[in-house]
Amino acid sequence: MSKIRLTRPELRRQRDALQRFERYLPMLKLKQQQLQMTIRQVHNACRAVEQHLNDARAKFHPYRSVLNDLAGVDVQELAEPDDIQTSSNNIAGVMIPVFEGVTFPEAVYSLFATPTWVDRALIDLRSITTLRVEVDVLRRQQDLLQRELTKIIQRVNLFEKIKIPEATEAIRVIRIHLGDAMTAAVGRAKIAKGKLTAKTHESEQPTHAMAAADADDKEADA
C-alpha cells in the first residue's frame, strides 16, 4: 500500500474509492459470468462443427485419388470461397464476428466431358470449405471472448485482492490516527484547563489575604 495522508480529506477520499470499487465489482463479476457462459457455448458449438467437418472430410476422402483426372476441371479451385459473409454481435461489451455464409465462384464445365460424380464431389468439397470457414469464425469468437475474459478476471482480482483491501486498511489506519489525535487533544485540553484553574486559584489567594487583613484593621480601629 502506498503512503497515505492521515487526514480527514484523505479519509473521505478513501471512503469514496472503497464505495466505487464495491459498486463496480459486482458488475465486473456479472460480466465475467456472461463471458464464461458464452465461451462455453461457443466452445461446444465449435466442437460440433469440427465433428461435422471431420465427417465431411471422411466422406470426401474417396474422391481425392481421382481429383487430378477431371479433364481440366479444377474442383478444388471451384470450392474456394469468393466471399465470406459475417455479421457482428455484442456479447458483454465485446464485438464478435458471426458466421452467415459463403459464396463460391460459378462452376462452369461440360457435363458430357466430366464424370457424373464431379457434381457430388464439388458439393462435398464446398461443404468442407463452408464448415472450415465456420470453425475459423468460431475460433475467432473464442479468442476475442477469452482475451476480454482475461482482462475482466485481472480487474476482479485487482479490486478484490488489492484495491478494496488497501482502501479498507487505509480507512482503518486513518481512523485510528484521528481517534488518537482526538484523544490526545482532549487530554491536552484537560491539562490546559487544569493549569488555568490552578493559576486562577493562585491569583485569588492574595486577594483573600488582603481582604482578611482589611477586616482585621477595621476591627482594630473599632
Contacts in CASP RR format, 6 or more apart in sequence:
PFRMAT RR
TARGET T0000
AUTHOR 0000-0000-0000
METHOD contacts of the structure
MODEL  1
MSKIRLTRPELRRQRDALQRFERYLPMLKLKQQQLQMTIRQVHNACRAVE
QHLNDARAKFHPYRSVLNDLAGVDVQELAEPDDIQTSSNNIAGVMIPVFE
GVTFPEAVYSLFATPTWVDRALIDLRSITTLRVEVDVLRRQQDLLQRELT
KIIQRVNLFEKIKIPEATEAIRVIRIHLGDAMTAAVGRAKIAKGKLTAKT
HESEQPTHAMAAADADDKEADA
1 166 0 8 1.000
1 169 0 8 1.000
1 170 0 8 1.000
4 10 0 8 1.000
4 14 0 8 1.000
4 170 0 8 1.000
4 173 0 8 1.000
4 174 0 8 1.000
6 173 0 8 1.000
6 174 0 8 1.000
6 177 0 8 1.000
6 178 0 8 1.000
7 174 0 8 1.000
8 178 0 8 1.000
10 170 0 8 1.000
10 174 0 8 1.000
11 171 0 8 1.000
11 174 0 8 1.000
11 175 0 8 1.000
11 178 0 8 1.000
14 167 0 8 1.000
14 170 0 8 1.000
14 171 0 8 1.000
14 174 0 8 1.000
15 167 0 8 1.000
15 171 0 8 1.000
17 163 0 8 1.000
17 167 0 8 1.000
18 164 0 8 1.000
18 167 0 8 1.000
18 168 0 8 1.000
18 171 0 8 1.000
21 159 0 8 1.000
21 163 0 8 1.000
21 164 0 8 1.000
21 167 0 8 1.000
22 164 0 8 1.000
24 159 0 8 1.000
25 156 0 8 1.000
25 159 0 8 1.000
25 160 0 8 1.000
25 164 0 8 1.000
28 152 0 8 1.000
28 155 0 8 1.000
28 156 0 8 1.000
28 159 0 8 1.000
29 156 0 8 1.000
31 92 0 8 1.000
31 93 0 8 1.000
31 152 0 8 1.000
32 149 0 8 1.000
32 152 0 8 1.000
32 153 0 8 1.000
32 156 0 8 1.000
34 91 0 8 1.000
34 92 0 8 1.000
35 91 0 8 1.000
35 92 0 8 1.000
35 94 0 8 1.000
35 145 0 8 1.000
35 148 0 8 1.000
35 149 0 8 1.000
35 152 0 8 1.000
36 149 0 8 1.000
38 91 0 8 1.000
38 92 0 8 1.000
38 145 0 8 1.000
39 142 0 8 1.000
39 145 0 8 1.000
39 146 0 8 1.000
39 149 0 8 1.000
42 138 0 8 1.000
42 141 0 8 1.000
42 142 0 8 1.000
42 145 0 8 1.000
43 142 0 8 1.000
45 138 0 8 1.000
46 135 0 8 1.000
46 138 0 8 1.000
46 139 0 8 1.000
46 142 0 8 1.000
49 131 0 8 1.000
49 134 0 8 1.000
49 135 0 8 1.000
49 138 0 8 1.000
50 135 0 8 1.000
52 131 0 8 1.000
53 128 0 8 1.000
53 131 0 8 1.000
53 132 0 8 1.000
53 135 0 8 1.000
56 124 0 8 1.000
56 127 0 8 1.000
56 128 0 8 1.000
56 131 0 8 1.000
57 128 0 8 1.000
59 124 0 8 1.000
60 121 0 8 1.000
60 124 0 8 1.000
60 125 0 8 1.000
60 128 0 8 1.000
63 117 0 8 1.000
63 121 0 8 1.000
63 124 0 8 1.000
63 125 0 8 1.000
66 115 0 8 1.000
67 75 0 8 1.000
67 76 0 8 1.000
67 121 0 8 1.000
70 114 0 8 1.000
70 115 0 8 1.000
70 118 0 8 1.000
71 113 0 8 1.000
71 114 0 8 1.000
72 109 0 8 1.000
73 109 0 8 1.000
73 114 0 8 1.000
73 118 0 8 1.000
75 118 0 8 1.000
75 121 0 8 1.000
75 122 0 8 1.000
75 125 0 8 1.000
76 125 0 8 1.000
77 105 0 8 1.000
78 104 0 8 1.000
78 105 0 8 1.000
78 107 0 8 1.000
78 122 0 8 1.000
78 125 0 8 1.000
78 126 0 8 1.000
79 104 0 8 1.000
79 122 0 8 1.000
79 125 0 8 1.000
79 126 0 8 1.000
79 128 0 8 1.000
79 129 0 8 1.000
80 104 0 8 1.000
80 105 0 8 1.000
80 129 0 8 1.000
81 102 0 8 1.000
81 103 0 8 1.000
81 104 0 8 1.000
81 129 0 8 1.000
81 130 0 8 1.000
81 133 0 8 1.000
82 103 0 8 1.000
82 104 0 8 1.000
82 105 0 8 1.000
83 102 0 8 1.000
83 103 0 8 1.000
84 101 0 8 1.000
84 102 0 8 1.000
84 133 0 8 1.000
84 137 0 8 1.000
85 99 0 8 1.000
85 100 0 8 1.000
85 101 0 8 1.000
85 102 0 8 1.000
85 103 0 8 1.000
86 97 0 8 1.000
86 98 0 8 1.000
86 99 0 8 1.000
86 100 0 8 1.000
86 101 0 8 1.000
86 137 0 8 1.000
87 97 0 8 1.000
87 98 0 8 1.000
87 100 0 8 1.000
88 95 0 8 1.000
88 96 0 8 1.000
88 97 0 8 1.000
88 98 0 8 1.000
89 95 0 8 1.000
89 96 0 8 1.000
89 98 0 8 1.000
90 96 0 8 1.000
91 145 0 8 1.000
92 148 0 8 1.000
93 148 0 8 1.000
94 144 0 8 1.000
94 145 0 8 1.000
94 148 0 8 1.000
95 144 0 8 1.000
96 140 0 8 1.000
96 141 0 8 1.000
96 144 0 8 1.000
96 145 0 8 1.000
97 137 0 8 1.000
97 140 0 8 1.000
97 141 0 8 1.000
98 137 0 8 1.000
98 141 0 8 1.000
99 133 0 8 1.000
99 134 0 8 1.000
99 137 0 8 1.000
99 138 0 8 1.000
101 130 0 8 1.000
101 133 0 8 1.000
101 134 0 8 1.000
102 126 0 8 1.000
102 129 0 8 1.000
102 130 0 8 1.000
102 133 0 8 1.000
104 126 0 8 1.000
104 129 0 8 1.000
107 122 0 8 1.000
109 118 0 8 1.000
END
